[in-house]
Amino acid sequence: MRIHALEVSTSAQPRVAATNAETPSRVFIQYGGRQFSCSVEMAQIFLKHARDVIESGDQQLVPLLHVGGVELLLVSRVTPYSLIPNEEK
């Protein structure tokens, strides 16, 4: 299993300031031969929930909100998934 840490800083600046050219607004979650394009915030929520499931030794359906809708992805210790940063600028 490969999980990339995504560095996203939070600040008291307005929301518009966080969408500059250096901060990706979209990332991809790769799962089961598919790529889901989602916002950085949604990817962080999915990855945190998936990490909690794996650390507990459980398996669960973890929701992922992406541009095409909502998917329930089965996450367990043997489920391969990864985060792919969007390289577009």
C-alpha positions as CSV (number, residue, x, y, z in Angstrom):
1,M,0.0,0.0,0.0
2,R,1.3,3.4,-0.9
3,I,0.0,6.6,0.7
4,H,1.5,10.0,0.0
5,A,1.4,12.7,2.6
6,L,0.0,15.9,1.2
7,E,1.2,19.1,2.7
8,V,-1.6,21.6,3.1
9,S,-1.2,24.6,5.4
10,T,-4.1,26.2,7.1
11,S,-4.2,29.9,7.9
12,A,-6.6,32.7,8.8
13,Q,-6.3,34.0,5.2
14,P,-9.4,34.1,3.1
15,R,-10.2,30.9,1.1
16,V,-9.1,32.5,-2.2
17,A,-5.5,32.8,-0.9
18,A,-5.2,29.0,-0.6
19,T,-5.8,28.4,-4.3
20,N,-2.6,29.9,-5.7
21,A,-0.6,28.3,-8.4
22,E,1.6,26.4,-6.0
23,T,-1.3,24.7,-4.1
24,P,-3.1,22.0,-6.0
25,S,-6.9,22.4,-5.9
26,R,-7.5,18.8,-7.1
27,V,-5.8,15.5,-6.4
28,F,-6.5,11.9,-7.4
29,I,-7.2,8.9,-5.3
30,Q,-6.3,5.8,-7.2
31,Y,-8.2,2.7,-6.1
32,G,-9.0,-0.5,-7.9
33,G,-7.7,0.5,-11.3
34,R,-9.7,3.8,-11.2
35,Q,-8.7,7.4,-10.4
36,F,-11.1,9.7,-8.6
37,S,-10.5,13.4,-8.9
38,C,-11.4,15.2,-5.7
39,S,-10.5,18.3,-3.7
40,V,-7.6,18.3,-1.4
41,E,-9.9,18.6,1.6
42,M,-12.0,15.6,0.5
43,A,-8.8,13.5,-0.1
44,Q,-7.6,14.4,3.4
45,I,-10.9,13.3,5.0
46,F,-10.8,10.0,3.0
47,L,-7.2,9.3,3.9
48,K,-7.7,10.0,7.6
49,H,-10.8,7.7,7.8
50,A,-8.9,5.0,5.8
51,R,-5.9,5.3,8.1
52,D,-8.1,5.0,11.2
53,V,-9.8,1.8,9.7
54,I,-6.4,0.3,8.9
55,E,-4.9,1.0,12.3
56,S,-7.9,-0.6,14.0
57,G,-7.4,-3.7,11.9
58,D,-11.0,-3.5,10.6
59,Q,-12.4,-3.2,7.1
60,Q,-15.1,-0.7,6.2
61,L,-16.7,1.1,3.4
62,V,-15.1,4.6,3.4
63,P,-17.0,7.4,1.5
64,L,-15.1,9.5,-1.0
65,L,-16.7,12.6,-2.5
66,H,-15.2,13.3,-5.9
67,V,-16.2,15.2,-9.0
68,G,-18.3,12.4,-10.3
69,G,-20.3,11.9,-7.1
70,V,-19.8,9.7,-4.0
71,E,-18.2,6.3,-3.9
72,L,-18.0,3.9,-1.0
73,L,-14.6,2.3,-1.2
74,L,-13.8,-0.9,0.8
75,V,-10.7,-0.2,2.9
76,S,-8.7,-2.8,4.8
77,R,-5.1,-3.7,5.4
78,V,-4.8,-5.4,2.1
79,T,-6.6,-2.8,0.0
80,P,-4.1,-0.9,-2.3
81,Y,-4.9,2.8,-2.8
82,S,-2.8,5.9,-3.3
83,L,-2.9,9.6,-3.5
84,I,-1.7,11.2,-6.7
85,P,-1.0,14.9,-6.7
86,N,-2.4,16.9,-9.7
87,E,0.7,18.1,-11.6
88,E,-1.3,20.6,-13.8
89,K,-0.3,24.2,-13.5
